[in-house]
Amino acid sequence: MSAFFSMGGYALYVWSSWGIGVAVLIAITWHSLSRAQYARIRLNELEHTNNSTDKDQQSENDQDA
């Protein structure tokens, strides 16, 4: 088992590369999920702003008529 973890003398290179790769994948996943959440929140805000603006314009048009 120790031969597997020592990787024939290249353990430092192999395991550090593996660890950096996993860390990058975790960081990319976290970043993607946080940006998706931000986009959902922003879209929801824009939709509600647009709906209230449409209702205001419609009520103004109804008052003019």
PDB file of N, H, CA, C and O in Angstrom:
ATOM      1  N   MET A   1       0.827  -1.196   0.000  1.00  0.00           N
ATOM      2  CA  MET A   1       0.000   0.000   0.000  1.00  0.00           C
ATOM      3  C   MET A   1       0.871   1.260   0.000  1.00  0.00           C
ATOM      4  O   MET A   1       0.546   2.235  -0.679  1.00  0.00           O
ATOM      5  N   SER A   2       1.964   1.248   0.749  1.00  0.00           N
ATOM      6  H   SER A   2       2.228   0.457   1.301  1.00  0.00           H
ATOM      7  CA  SER A   2       2.821   2.426   0.780  1.00  0.00           C
ATOM      8  C   SER A   2       3.485   2.656  -0.579  1.00  0.00           C
ATOM      9  O   SER A   2       3.794   3.794  -0.933  1.00  0.00           O
ATOM     10  N   ALA A   3       3.706   1.573  -1.344  1.00  0.00           N
ATOM     11  H   ALA A   3       3.454   0.649  -1.056  1.00  0.00           H
ATOM     12  CA  ALA A   3       4.277   1.720  -2.686  1.00  0.00           C
ATOM     13  C   ALA A   3       3.314   2.481  -3.593  1.00  0.00           C
ATOM     14  O   ALA A   3       3.730   3.274  -4.438  1.00  0.00           O
ATOM     15  N   PHE A   4       2.023   2.224  -3.402  1.00  0.00           N
ATOM     16  H   PHE A   4       1.686   1.580  -2.716  1.00  0.00           H
ATOM     17  CA  PHE A   4       1.020   2.944  -4.197  1.00  0.00           C
ATOM     18  C   PHE A   4       1.064   4.436  -3.891  1.00  0.00           C
ATOM     19  O   PHE A   4       1.053   5.257  -4.807  1.00  0.00           O
ATOM     20  N   PHE A   5       1.114   4.791  -2.613  1.00  0.00           N
ATOM     21  H   PHE A   5       1.123   4.124  -1.868  1.00  0.00           H
ATOM     22  CA  PHE A   5       1.106   6.196  -2.230  1.00  0.00           C
ATOM     23  C   PHE A   5       2.430   6.899  -2.508  1.00  0.00           C
ATOM     24  O   PHE A   5       2.458   8.120  -2.666  1.00  0.00           O
ATOM     25  N   SER A   6       3.532   6.145  -2.568  1.00  0.00           N
ATOM     26  H   SER A   6       3.509   5.154  -2.439  1.00  0.00           H
ATOM     27  CA  SER A   6       4.813   6.793  -2.866  1.00  0.00           C
ATOM     28  C   SER A   6       4.999   7.003  -4.366  1.00  0.00           C
ATOM     29  O   SER A   6       5.814   7.826  -4.782  1.00  0.00           O
ATOM     30  N   MET A   7       4.250   6.266  -5.174  1.00  0.00           N
ATOM     31  H   MET A   7       3.588   5.597  -4.836  1.00  0.00           H
ATOM     32  CA  MET A   7       4.235   6.435  -6.635  1.00  0.00           C
ATOM     33  C   MET A   7       5.634   6.378  -7.244  1.00  0.00           C
ATOM     34  O   MET A   7       5.954   7.146  -8.152  1.00  0.00           O
ATOM     35  N   GLY A   8       6.449   5.481  -6.749  1.00  0.00           N
ATOM     36  H   GLY A   8       6.189   4.857  -6.012  1.00  0.00           H
ATOM     37  CA  GLY A   8       7.780   5.302  -7.323  1.00  0.00           C
ATOM     38  C   GLY A   8       8.672   6.525  -7.200  1.00  0.00           C
ATOM     39  O   GLY A   8       9.529   6.753  -8.053  1.00  0.00           O
ATOM     40  N   GLY A   9       8.485   7.298  -6.173  1.00  0.00           N
ATOM     41  H   GLY A   9       7.789   7.112  -5.480  1.00  0.00           H
ATOM     42  CA  GLY A   9       9.310   8.481  -5.968  1.00  0.00           C
ATOM     43  C   GLY A   9       8.702   9.765  -6.528  1.00  0.00           C
ATOM     44  O   GLY A   9       9.257  10.849  -6.346  1.00  0.00           O
ATOM     45  N   TYR A  10       7.583   9.642  -7.196  1.00  0.00           N
ATOM     46  H   TYR A  10       7.133   8.762  -7.344  1.00  0.00           H
ATOM     47  CA  TYR A  10       6.927  10.814  -7.786  1.00  0.00           C
ATOM     48  C   TYR A  10       5.674  11.234  -7.018  1.00  0.00           C
ATOM     49  O   TYR A  10       4.826  11.950  -7.550  1.00  0.00           O
ATOM     50  N   ALA A  11       5.563  10.796  -5.793  1.00  0.00           N
ATOM     51  H   ALA A  11       6.252  10.214  -5.361  1.00  0.00           H
ATOM     52  CA  ALA A  11       4.352  11.047  -5.012  1.00  0.00           C
ATOM     53  C   ALA A  11       4.065  12.532  -4.840  1.00  0.00           C
ATOM     54  O   ALA A  11       2.913  12.953  -4.948  1.00  0.00           O
ATOM     55  N   LEU A  12       5.088  13.326  -4.576  1.00  0.00           N
ATOM     56  H   LEU A  12       6.023  12.984  -4.489  1.00  0.00           H
ATOM     57  CA  LEU A  12       4.865  14.754  -4.368  1.00  0.00           C
ATOM     58  C   LEU A  12       4.241  15.384  -5.616  1.00  0.00           C
ATOM     59  O   LEU A  12       3.291  16.159  -5.513  1.00  0.00           O
ATOM     60  N   TYR A  13       4.768  15.055  -6.776  1.00  0.00           N
ATOM     61  H   TYR A  13       5.540  14.425  -6.860  1.00  0.00           H
ATOM     62  CA  TYR A  13       4.232  15.601  -8.031  1.00  0.00           C
ATOM     63  C   TYR A  13       2.826  15.073  -8.302  1.00  0.00           C
ATOM     64  O   TYR A  13       1.925  15.838  -8.644  1.00  0.00           O
ATOM     65  N   VAL A  14       2.643  13.765  -8.148  1.00  0.00           N
ATOM     66  H   VAL A  14       3.375  13.143  -7.870  1.00  0.00           H
ATOM     67  CA  VAL A  14       1.351  13.145  -8.471  1.00  0.00           C
ATOM     68  C   VAL A  14       0.261  13.651  -7.550  1.00  0.00           C
ATOM     69  O   VAL A  14      -0.785  14.091  -8.026  1.00  0.00           O
ATOM     70  N   TRP A  15       0.476  13.601  -6.243  1.00  0.00           N
ATOM     71  H   TRP A  15       1.326  13.243  -5.856  1.00  0.00           H
ATOM     72  CA  TRP A  15      -0.574  13.963  -5.305  1.00  0.00           C
ATOM     73  C   TRP A  15      -0.832  15.470  -5.267  1.00  0.00           C
ATOM     74  O   TRP A  15      -1.967  15.901  -5.065  1.00  0.00           O
ATOM     75  N   SER A  16       0.207  16.262  -5.459  1.00  0.00           N
ATOM     76  H   SER A  16       1.129  15.912  -5.623  1.00  0.00           H
ATOM     77  CA  SER A  16      -0.051  17.708  -5.504  1.00  0.00           C
ATOM     78  C   SER A  16      -0.807  18.075  -6.772  1.00  0.00           C
ATOM     79  O   SER A  16      -1.676  18.947  -6.740  1.00  0.00           O
ATOM     80  N   SER A  17      -0.495  17.433  -7.875  1.00  0.00           N
ATOM     81  H   SER A  17       0.211  16.725  -7.901  1.00  0.00           H
ATOM     82  CA  SER A  17      -1.238  17.680  -9.116  1.00  0.00           C
ATOM     83  C   SER A  17      -2.688  17.247  -8.972  1.00  0.00           C
ATOM     84  O   SER A  17      -3.603  17.941  -9.415  1.00  0.00           O
ATOM     85  N   TRP A  18      -2.885  16.113  -8.360  1.00  0.00           N
ATOM     86  H   TRP A  18      -2.142  15.548  -8.001  1.00  0.00           H
ATOM     87  CA  TRP A  18      -4.226  15.606  -8.148  1.00  0.00           C
ATOM     88  C   TRP A  18      -5.006  16.565  -7.233  1.00  0.00           C
ATOM     89  O   TRP A  18      -6.161  16.890  -7.510  1.00  0.00           O
ATOM     90  N   GLY A  19      -4.382  17.004  -6.169  1.00  0.00           N
ATOM     91  H   GLY A  19      -3.444  16.741  -5.944  1.00  0.00           H
ATOM     92  CA  GLY A  19      -5.042  17.926  -5.235  1.00  0.00           C
ATOM     93  C   GLY A  19      -5.369  19.260  -5.871  1.00  0.00           C
ATOM     94  O   GLY A  19      -6.450  19.805  -5.645  1.00  0.00           O
ATOM     95  N   ILE A  20      -4.449  19.798  -6.667  1.00  0.00           N
ATOM     96  H   ILE A  20      -3.571  19.355  -6.851  1.00  0.00           H
ATOM     97  CA  ILE A  20      -4.711  21.070  -7.352  1.00  0.00           C
ATOM     98  C   ILE A  20      -5.845  20.900  -8.350  1.00  0.00           C
ATOM     99  O   ILE A  20      -6.702  21.775  -8.476  1.00  0.00           O
ATOM    100  N   GLY A  21      -5.853  19.780  -9.058  1.00  0.00           N
ATOM    101  H   GLY A  21      -5.157  19.069  -8.956  1.00  0.00           H
ATOM    102  CA  GLY A  21      -6.936  19.515 -10.021  1.00  0.00           C
ATOM    103  C   GLY A  21      -8.293  19.455  -9.353  1.00  0.00           C
ATOM    104  O   GLY A  21      -9.258  20.034  -9.852  1.00  0.00           O
ATOM    105  N   VAL A  22      -8.375  18.766  -8.237  1.00  0.00           N
ATOM    106  H   VAL A  22      -7.591  18.296  -7.832  1.00  0.00           H
ATOM    107  CA  VAL A  22      -9.638  18.673  -7.497  1.00  0.00           C
ATOM    108  C   VAL A  22     -10.041  20.046  -6.962  1.00  0.00           C
ATOM    109  O   VAL A  22     -11.214  20.414  -7.022  1.00  0.00           O
ATOM    110  N   ALA A  23      -9.086  20.795  -6.444  1.00  0.00           N
ATOM    111  H   ALA A  23      -8.133  20.496  -6.395  1.00  0.00           H
ATOM    112  CA  ALA A  23      -9.383  22.134  -5.930  1.00  0.00           C
ATOM    113  C   ALA A  23      -9.926  23.041  -7.035  1.00  0.00           C
ATOM    114  O   ALA A  23     -10.863  23.805  -6.804  1.00  0.00           O
ATOM    115  N   VAL A  24      -9.349  22.961  -8.220  1.00  0.00           N
ATOM    116  H   VAL A  24      -8.588  22.340  -8.407  1.00  0.00           H
ATOM    117  CA  VAL A  24      -9.818  23.778  -9.349  1.00  0.00           C
ATOM    118  C   VAL A  24     -11.235  23.366  -9.744  1.00  0.00           C
ATOM    119  O   VAL A  24     -12.081  24.225  -9.996  1.00  0.00           O
ATOM    120  N   LEU A  25     -11.500  22.069  -9.799  1.00  0.00           N
ATOM    121  H   LEU A  25     -10.813  21.371  -9.594  1.00  0.00           H
ATOM    122  CA  LEU A  25     -12.851  21.612 -10.148  1.00  0.00           C
ATOM    123  C   LEU A  25     -13.878  22.066  -9.116  1.00  0.00           C
ATOM    124  O   LEU A  25     -14.986  22.461  -9.477  1.00  0.00           O
ATOM    125  N   ILE A  26     -13.521  22.012  -7.844  1.00  0.00           N
ATOM    126  H   ILE A  26     -12.620  21.692  -7.550  1.00  0.00           H
ATOM    127  CA  ILE A  26     -14.430  22.480  -6.796  1.00  0.00           C
ATOM    128  C   ILE A  26     -14.658  23.985  -6.931  1.00  0.00           C
ATOM    129  O   ILE A  26     -15.788  24.455  -6.802  1.00  0.00           O
ATOM    130  N   ALA A  27     -13.595  24.738  -7.189  1.00  0.00           N
ATOM    131  H   ALA A  27     -12.677  24.357  -7.294  1.00  0.00           H
ATOM    132  CA  ALA A  27     -13.729  26.194  -7.334  1.00  0.00           C
ATOM    133  C   ALA A  27     -14.596  26.554  -8.539  1.00  0.00           C
ATOM    134  O   ALA A  27     -15.423  27.462  -8.454  1.00  0.00           O
ATOM    135  N   ILE A  28     -14.418  25.862  -9.646  1.00  0.00           N
ATOM    136  H   ILE A  28     -13.746  25.125  -9.715  1.00  0.00           H
ATOM    137  CA  ILE A  28     -15.224  26.131 -10.841  1.00  0.00           C
ATOM    138  C   ILE A  28     -16.695  25.809 -10.573  1.00  0.00           C
ATOM    139  O   ILE A  28     -17.582  26.567 -10.965  1.00  0.00           O
ATOM    140  N   THR A  29     -16.947  24.690  -9.910  1.00  0.00           N
ATOM    141  H   THR A  29     -16.227  24.073  -9.591  1.00  0.00           H
ATOM    142  CA  THR A  29     -18.333  24.316  -9.584  1.00  0.00           C
ATOM    143  C   THR A  29     -18.962  25.351  -8.661  1.00  0.00           C
ATOM    144  O   THR A  29     -20.093  25.780  -8.890  1.00  0.00           O
ATOM    145  N   TRP A  30     -18.236  25.757  -7.618  1.00  0.00           N
ATOM    146  H   TRP A  30     -17.317  25.408  -7.432  1.00  0.00           H
ATOM    147  CA  TRP A  30     -18.760  26.757  -6.689  1.00  0.00           C
ATOM    148  C   TRP A  30     -19.048  28.075  -7.413  1.00  0.00           C
ATOM    149  O   TRP A  30     -20.096  28.687  -7.205  1.00  0.00           O
ATOM    150  N   HIS A  31     -18.119  28.503  -8.255  1.00  0.00           N
ATOM    151  H   HIS A  31     -17.267  28.007  -8.424  1.00  0.00           H
ATOM    152  CA  HIS A  31     -18.295  29.753  -8.985  1.00  0.00           C
ATOM    153  C   HIS A  31     -19.505  29.679  -9.920  1.00  0.00           C
ATOM    154  O   HIS A  31     -20.295  30.621  -9.989  1.00  0.00           O
ATOM    155  N   SER A  32     -19.647  28.587 -10.622  1.00  0.00           N
ATOM    156  H   SER A  32     -19.005  27.822 -10.566  1.00  0.00           H
ATOM    157  CA  SER A  32     -20.777  28.421 -11.535  1.00  0.00           C
ATOM    158  C   SER A  32     -22.101  28.440 -10.788  1.00  0.00           C
ATOM    159  O   SER A  32     -23.054  29.083 -11.229  1.00  0.00           O
ATOM    160  N   LEU A  33     -22.169  27.743  -9.665  1.00  0.00           N
ATOM    161  H   LEU A  33     -21.395  27.221  -9.306  1.00  0.00           H
ATOM    162  CA  LEU A  33     -23.410  27.717  -8.887  1.00  0.00           C
ATOM    163  C   LEU A  33     -23.736  29.083  -8.303  1.00  0.00           C
ATOM    164  O   LEU A  33     -24.900  29.484  -8.284  1.00  0.00           O
ATOM    165  N   SER A  34     -22.736  29.795  -7.830  1.00  0.00           N
ATOM    166  H   SER A  34     -21.791  29.470  -7.845  1.00  0.00           H
ATOM    167  CA  SER A  34     -23.006  31.119  -7.261  1.00  0.00           C
ATOM    168  C   SER A  34     -23.433  32.103  -8.342  1.00  0.00           C
ATOM    169  O   SER A  34     -24.312  32.930  -8.099  1.00  0.00           O
ATOM    170  N   ARG A  35     -22.833  32.035  -9.530  1.00  0.00           N
ATOM    171  H   ARG A  35     -22.120  31.363  -9.727  1.00  0.00           H
ATOM    172  CA  ARG A  35     -23.241  32.916 -10.627  1.00  0.00           C
ATOM    173  C   ARG A  35     -24.652  32.574 -11.113  1.00  0.00           C
ATOM    174  O   ARG A  35     -25.415  33.467 -11.479  1.00  0.00           O
ATOM    175  N   ALA A  36     -24.994  31.294 -11.116  1.00  0.00           N
ATOM    176  H   ALA A  36     -24.374  30.568 -10.818  1.00  0.00           H
ATOM    177  CA  ALA A  36     -26.349  30.896 -11.517  1.00  0.00           C
ATOM    178  C   ALA A  36     -27.369  31.412 -10.511  1.00  0.00           C
ATOM    179  O   ALA A  36     -28.444  31.874 -10.894  1.00  0.00           O
ATOM    180  N   GLN A  37     -27.041  31.337  -9.239  1.00  0.00           N
ATOM    181  H   GLN A  37     -26.168  30.962  -8.927  1.00  0.00           H
ATOM    182  CA  GLN A  37     -27.949  31.860  -8.220  1.00  0.00           C
ATOM    183  C   GLN A  37     -28.101  33.375  -8.370  1.00  0.00           C
ATOM    184  O   GLN A  37     -29.213  33.897  -8.284  1.00  0.00           O
ATOM    185  N   TYR A  38     -27.006  34.073  -8.589  1.00  0.00           N
ATOM    186  H   TYR A  38     -26.103  33.649  -8.659  1.00  0.00           H
ATOM    187  CA  TYR A  38     -27.065  35.518  -8.792  1.00  0.00           C
ATOM    188  C   TYR A  38     -27.916  35.852 -10.019  1.00  0.00           C
ATOM    189  O   TYR A  38     -28.709  36.792  -9.986  1.00  0.00           O
ATOM    190  N   ALA A  39     -27.752  35.088 -11.094  1.00  0.00           N
ATOM    191  H   ALA A  39     -27.107  34.324 -11.120  1.00  0.00           H
ATOM    192  CA  ALA A  39     -28.523  35.343 -12.317  1.00  0.00           C
ATOM    193  C   ALA A  39     -30.011  35.122 -12.073  1.00  0.00           C
ATOM    194  O   ALA A  39     -30.841  35.883 -12.570  1.00  0.00           O
ATOM    195  N   ARG A  40     -30.360  34.063 -11.292  1.00  0.00           N
ATOM    196  H   ARG A  40     -29.686  33.445 -10.888  1.00  0.00           H
ATOM    197  CA  ARG A  40     -31.772  33.828 -10.978  1.00  0.00           C
ATOM    198  C   ARG A  40     -32.358  34.974 -10.169  1.00  0.00           C
ATOM    199  O   ARG A  40     -33.473  35.425 -10.434  1.00  0.00           O
ATOM    200  N   ILE A  41     -31.602  35.446  -9.179  1.00  0.00           N
ATOM    201  H   ILE A  41     -30.697  35.080  -8.964  1.00  0.00           H
ATOM    202  CA  ILE A  41     -32.079  36.556  -8.346  1.00  0.00           C
ATOM    203  C   ILE A  41     -32.254  37.816  -9.184  1.00  0.00           C
ATOM    204  O   ILE A  41     -33.265  38.509  -9.069  1.00  0.00           O
ATOM    205  N   ARG A  42     -31.272  38.107 -10.022  1.00  0.00           N
ATOM    206  H   ARG A  42     -30.451  37.544 -10.115  1.00  0.00           H
ATOM    207  CA  ARG A  42     -31.324  39.307 -10.862  1.00  0.00           C
ATOM    208  C   ARG A  42     -32.478  39.227 -11.852  1.00  0.00           C
ATOM    209  O   ARG A  42     -33.171  40.220 -12.071  1.00  0.00           O
ATOM    210  N   LEU A  43     -32.694  38.061 -12.454  1.00  0.00           N
ATOM    211  H   LEU A  43     -32.131  37.254 -12.277  1.00  0.00           H
ATOM    212  CA  LEU A  43     -33.797  37.883 -13.386  1.00  0.00           C
ATOM    213  C   LEU A  43     -35.132  38.081 -12.682  1.00  0.00           C
ATOM    214  O   LEU A  43     -36.040  38.711 -13.222  1.00  0.00           O
ATOM    215  N   ASN A  44     -35.244  37.540 -11.478  1.00  0.00           N
ATOM    216  H   ASN A  44     -34.506  37.028 -11.039  1.00  0.00           H
ATOM    217  CA  ASN A  44     -36.475  37.709 -10.707  1.00  0.00           C
ATOM    218  C   ASN A  44     -36.724  39.186 -10.411  1.00  0.00           C
ATOM    219  O   ASN A  44     -37.858  39.656 -10.507  1.00  0.00           O
ATOM    220  N   GLU A  45     -35.668  39.920 -10.052  1.00  0.00           N
ATOM    221  H   GLU A  45     -34.746  39.539  -9.975  1.00  0.00           H
ATOM    222  CA  GLU A  45     -35.817  41.357  -9.796  1.00  0.00           C
ATOM    223  C   GLU A  45     -36.261  42.086 -11.057  1.00  0.00           C
ATOM    224  O   GLU A  45     -37.146  42.940 -11.006  1.00  0.00           O
ATOM    225  N   LEU A  46     -35.652  41.752 -12.181  1.00  0.00           N
ATOM    226  H   LEU A  46     -34.933  41.058 -12.222  1.00  0.00           H
ATOM    227  CA  LEU A  46     -36.005  42.421 -13.438  1.00  0.00           C
ATOM    228  C   LEU A  46     -37.426  42.095 -13.864  1.00  0.00           C
ATOM    229  O   LEU A  46     -38.137  42.962 -14.373  1.00  0.00           O
ATOM    230  N   GLU A  47     -37.843  40.854 -13.661  1.00  0.00           N
ATOM    231  H   GLU A  47     -37.266  40.150 -13.247  1.00  0.00           H
ATOM    232  CA  GLU A  47     -39.208  40.487 -14.023  1.00  0.00           C
ATOM    233  C   GLU A  47     -40.215  41.238 -13.172  1.00  0.00           C
ATOM    234  O   GLU A  47     -41.232  41.706 -13.686  1.00  0.00           O
ATOM    235  N   HIS A  48     -39.948  41.360 -11.877  1.00  0.00           N
ATOM    236  H   HIS A  48     -39.123  40.980 -11.460  1.00  0.00           H
ATOM    237  CA  HIS A  48     -40.883  42.068 -11.003  1.00  0.00           C
ATOM    238  C   HIS A  48     -40.882  43.565 -11.305  1.00  0.00           C
ATOM    239  O   HIS A  48     -41.932  44.205 -11.246  1.00  0.00           O
ATOM    240  N   THR A  49     -39.732  44.123 -11.624  1.00  0.00           N
ATOM    241  H   THR A  49     -38.879  43.603 -11.672  1.00  0.00           H
ATOM    242  CA  THR A  49     -39.660  45.528 -12.000  1.00  0.00           C
ATOM    243  C   THR A  49     -40.427  45.766 -13.283  1.00  0.00           C
ATOM    244  O   THR A  49     -41.173  46.738 -13.398  1.00  0.00           O
ATOM    245  N   ASN A  50     -40.246  44.882 -14.241  1.00  0.00           N
ATOM    246  H   ASN A  50     -39.640  44.092 -14.147  1.00  0.00           H
ATOM    247  CA  ASN A  50     -40.928  45.002 -15.524  1.00  0.00           C
ATOM    248  C   ASN A  50     -42.435  44.860 -15.346  1.00  0.00           C
ATOM    249  O   ASN A  50     -43.197  45.598 -15.969  1.00  0.00           O
ATOM    250  N   ASN A  51     -42.879  43.925 -14.505  1.00  0.00           N
ATOM    251  H   ASN A  51     -42.259  43.326 -13.999  1.00  0.00           H
ATOM    252  CA  ASN A  51     -44.309  43.744 -14.276  1.00  0.00           C
ATOM    253  C   ASN A  51     -44.921  44.967 -13.618  1.00  0.00           C
ATOM    254  O   ASN A  51     -46.017  45.381 -13.997  1.00  0.00           O
ATOM    255  N   SER A  52     -44.244  45.555 -12.642  1.00  0.00           N
ATOM    256  H   SER A  52     -43.354  45.219 -12.333  1.00  0.00           H
ATOM    257  CA  SER A  52     -44.804  46.725 -11.972  1.00  0.00           C
ATOM    258  C   SER A  52     -44.812  47.917 -12.921  1.00  0.00           C
ATOM    259  O   SER A  52     -45.730  48.735 -12.860  1.00  0.00           O
ATOM    260  N   THR A  53     -43.823  48.037 -13.790  1.00  0.00           N
ATOM    261  H   THR A  53     -43.078  47.372 -13.839  1.00  0.00           H
ATOM    262  CA  THR A  53     -43.790  49.112 -14.772  1.00  0.00           C
ATOM    263  C   THR A  53     -44.919  48.947 -15.774  1.00  0.00           C
ATOM    264  O   THR A  53     -45.573  49.924 -16.140  1.00  0.00           O
ATOM    265  N   ASP A  54     -45.152  47.728 -16.219  1.00  0.00           N
ATOM    266  H   ASP A  54     -44.620  46.935 -15.921  1.00  0.00           H
ATOM    267  CA  ASP A  54     -46.244  47.463 -17.156  1.00  0.00           C
ATOM    268  C   ASP A  54     -47.590  47.793 -16.526  1.00  0.00           C
ATOM    269  O   ASP A  54     -48.462  48.359 -17.185  1.00  0.00           O
ATOM    270  N   LYS A  55     -47.766  47.441 -15.251  1.00  0.00           N
ATOM    271  H   LYS A  55     -47.058  46.981 -14.715  1.00  0.00           H
ATOM    272  CA  LYS A  55     -49.032  47.722 -14.572  1.00  0.00           C
ATOM    273  C   LYS A  55     -49.222  49.228 -14.407  1.00  0.00           C
ATOM    274  O   LYS A  55     -50.331  49.737 -14.570  1.00  0.00           O
ATOM    275  N   ASP A  56     -48.130  49.947 -14.079  1.00  0.00           N
ATOM    276  H   ASP A  56     -47.230  49.534 -13.946  1.00  0.00           H
ATOM    277  CA  ASP A  56     -48.222  51.394 -13.934  1.00  0.00           C
ATOM    278  C   ASP A  56     -48.601  52.047 -15.256  1.00  0.00           C
ATOM    279  O   ASP A  56     -49.446  52.941 -15.297  1.00  0.00           O
ATOM    280  N   GLN A  57     -47.973  51.597 -16.330  1.00  0.00           N
ATOM    281  H   GLN A  57     -47.286  50.870 -16.297  1.00  0.00           H
ATOM    282  CA  GLN A  57     -48.277  52.166 -17.646  1.00  0.00           C
ATOM    283  C   GLN A  57     -49.710  51.836 -18.058  1.00  0.00           C
ATOM    284  O   GLN A  57     -50.400  52.668 -18.646  1.00  0.00           O
ATOM    285  N   GLN A  58     -50.155  50.614 -17.746  1.00  0.00           N
ATOM    286  H   GLN A  58     -49.594  49.937 -17.268  1.00  0.00           H
ATOM    287  CA  GLN A  58     -51.500  50.238 -18.105  1.00  0.00           C
ATOM    288  C   GLN A  58     -52.520  51.056 -17.326  1.00  0.00           C
ATOM    289  O   GLN A  58     -53.534  51.463 -17.893  1.00  0.00           O
ATOM    290  N   SER A  59     -52.278  51.309 -16.035  1.00  0.00           N
ATOM    291  H   SER A  59     -51.454  50.978 -15.575  1.00  0.00           H
ATOM    292  CA  SER A  59     -53.209  52.102 -15.251  1.00  0.00           C
ATOM    293  C   SER A  59     -53.222  53.563 -15.713  1.00  0.00           C
ATOM    294  O   SER A  59     -54.265  54.215 -15.662  1.00  0.00           O
ATOM    295  N   GLU A  60     -52.065  54.087 -16.168  1.00  0.00           N
ATOM    296  H   GLU A  60     -51.217  53.557 -16.209  1.00  0.00           H
ATOM    297  CA  GLU A  60     -52.013  55.432 -16.708  1.00  0.00           C
ATOM    298  C   GLU A  60     -52.804  55.525 -18.014  1.00  0.00           C
ATOM    299  O   GLU A  60     -53.502  56.511 -18.254  1.00  0.00           O
ATOM    300  N   ASN A  61     -52.691  54.498 -18.854  1.00  0.00           N
ATOM    301  H   ASN A  61     -52.124  53.698 -18.659  1.00  0.00           H
ATOM    302  CA  ASN A  61     -53.442  54.473 -20.109  1.00  0.00           C
ATOM    303  C   ASN A  61     -54.940  54.360 -19.835  1.00  0.00           C
ATOM    304  O   ASN A  61     -55.747  54.951 -20.553  1.00  0.00           O
ATOM    305  N   ASP A  62     -55.314  53.609 -18.805  1.00  0.00           N
ATOM    306  H   ASP A  62     -54.658  53.129 -18.222  1.00  0.00           H
ATOM    307  CA  ASP A  62     -56.733  53.479 -18.474  1.00  0.00           C
ATOM    308  C   ASP A  62     -57.297  54.797 -17.960  1.00  0.00           C
ATOM    309  O   ASP A  62     -58.455  55.123 -18.222  1.00  0.00           O
ATOM    310  N   GLN A  63     -56.472  55.564 -17.219  1.00  0.00           N
ATOM    311  H   GLN A  63     -55.532  55.298 -17.006  1.00  0.00           H
ATOM    312  CA  GLN A  63     -56.931  56.849 -16.705  1.00  0.00           C
ATOM    313  C   GLN A  63     -57.065  57.866 -17.823  1.00  0.00           C
ATOM    314  O   GLN A  63     -57.954  58.717 -17.772  1.00  0.00           O
ATOM    315  N   ASP A  64     -56.197  57.801 -18.844  1.00  0.00           N
ATOM    316  H   ASP A  64     -55.476  57.110 -18.886  1.00  0.00           H
ATOM    317  CA  ASP A  64     -56.270  58.718 -19.957  1.00  0.00           C
ATOM    318  C   ASP A  64     -57.485  58.472 -20.828  1.00  0.00           C
ATOM    319  O   ASP A  64     -57.988  59.407 -21.450  1.00  0.00           O
ATOM    320  N   ALA A  65     -57.962  57.269 -20.890  1.00  0.00           N
ATOM    321  H   ALA A  65     -57.554  56.509 -20.384  1.00  0.00           H
ATOM    322  CA  ALA A  65     -59.060  56.911 -21.803  1.00  0.00           C
ATOM    323  C   ALA A  65     -60.410  57.282 -21.270  1.00  0.00           C
ATOM    324  O   ALA A  65     -61.422  57.041 -21.929  1.00  0.00           O
TER     325      ALA A  65
END
